[in-house]
Every structure is written in structure tokens, then in C-alpha cells.
Amino acid sequence: GAVVSQHPSRVICKSGTSVKIECRSLDFQATTMFWYRQFPKKSLMLMATSNEGSKATYEQGVEKDKFLINHASLTLSTLTVTSAHPEDSSFYICSAAGTGGHSYEQYFGPGTRLTVT
Amino acid sequence: GDSVTQMEGPVTLSEEACLTINCTYTATGYPSLFWYVQYPGEGLQLLLKATKADDKGSNKGFEATYRKETTSFHLEKGSVQVSDSAVYFCALNSGNQFYFGTGTSLTVIP
């Protein structure tokens, strides 16, 4: 089946620094990738949708200047949390949708646990 | 707008008990429906799916039937195991956008 990886799996950073999280589709091309944020014991909140080669579409309430998304290729999307603060600590999950066939399916990465101290 | 409502947990069951986690949806058009499972510290894994009315998705002993008349997609398993302990999310896909329920935590005790 389709595999999506995320790197790093865990990261601890100091307040004020920036952190980049990578999301890769390993065995298929993903025209669309999604970034979610999950709070403890809560559901997934869609942050943004990114299409390869174009600007990401952010959900209401998500600061695009704080959460920078780049989808430079059909297999890689990155989320950069700029000037991180403790309230940005969360579990970030990406998913990727294929280019054809079962494009309605999303394949999820394993998630990245971000802790800002 | 489109949305998913699922049974709140947590749910605690003894091993070999029957499981039902309710899920209902609101959608325009004809969405695809999914159940995802999240084990502790991990991302989401697709458990099963159904793409049209009356379809039954099944995997690892879990089943769910897409009921258009009741707008439901309840997850069922006849005999749960300790290894089924996880959080289960109901989701729908409409226009390439996913909508997730709030998740139901299941703990199975020996």
C-alpha cells in the first residue's frame, strides 16, 4: 500500500526558533498533501491543503505566516513552524492523496510530536 | 456543511466482548466513508472504507455498513482483543476534503 513518511518523528525546540517537518510519499506521487494538527484527546484539525507547485490553502484561523507550507515536488511537502511558542506544541500529521485511481483516499504519515520549551 | 458525529468515549470492554462505535454523518452529495485507527503515539491508519450506499467495509474482524437512509456508518466487531485498544476515528470524504469525528478511545482489558 501507499506509504507516507514524516521526519522528524519527535522534535524539541526552544521558544522563538523555527522547526521544519517533512512529509514524503514514498511509493506514489501526491498531487495534494494535507497538514493536520491534533491536540491531546482531540480530533484532527485540518490546517492547510497544499497542491504541488502552488500556494497552500489555509483553513480559517490558521496563520499562514506562522505555518509555512511548501509543496515543491510530487513526493515532498514541508511544514515550517516559525518562531515557535509553547502553545504550538502538538502532534502534527500529514497526509497525501494520490494522482489518480483512489484519489479520494488519504494516506497518513506517522505524525511528528513537536514540543516547544 | 459536511460533518461527522461519533460516539464519545472512552469505551472500556473486556476481551471477547462485542463492540459498536456509532457514527453518523451530514453531507451533501455522495461521500465516501472511512474508519481510521490510531494506536498510542502513532499516526492514523486506514481500518476500512465504503464508497457508496449499502457497501460494507471490513478488515481485521471490524465491519461497517454505509447506510444512506440513516446516514450512519457504525463500526462493529464481534470479539475484541487487547490489541484493539486504540482511538478510532470516523471520517467522510467529500470533494477531496476529509471531515473527522472527534475520535473514540477504546480500551480492552484482559
Interface residues (C-beta under 8 A of the other chain):
Chain A: Q6 T32 F34 K41 K42 S43 L44 L46 T49 I93 S95 A97 S103 Y104 E105 Q106 Y107 F108 G109 P110 G111 R113
Chain B: S32 Y36 G41 E42 G43 L44 Q45 L46 K49 T51 F89 N93 N96 Q97 F98 F100 G101 T102 G103 S105
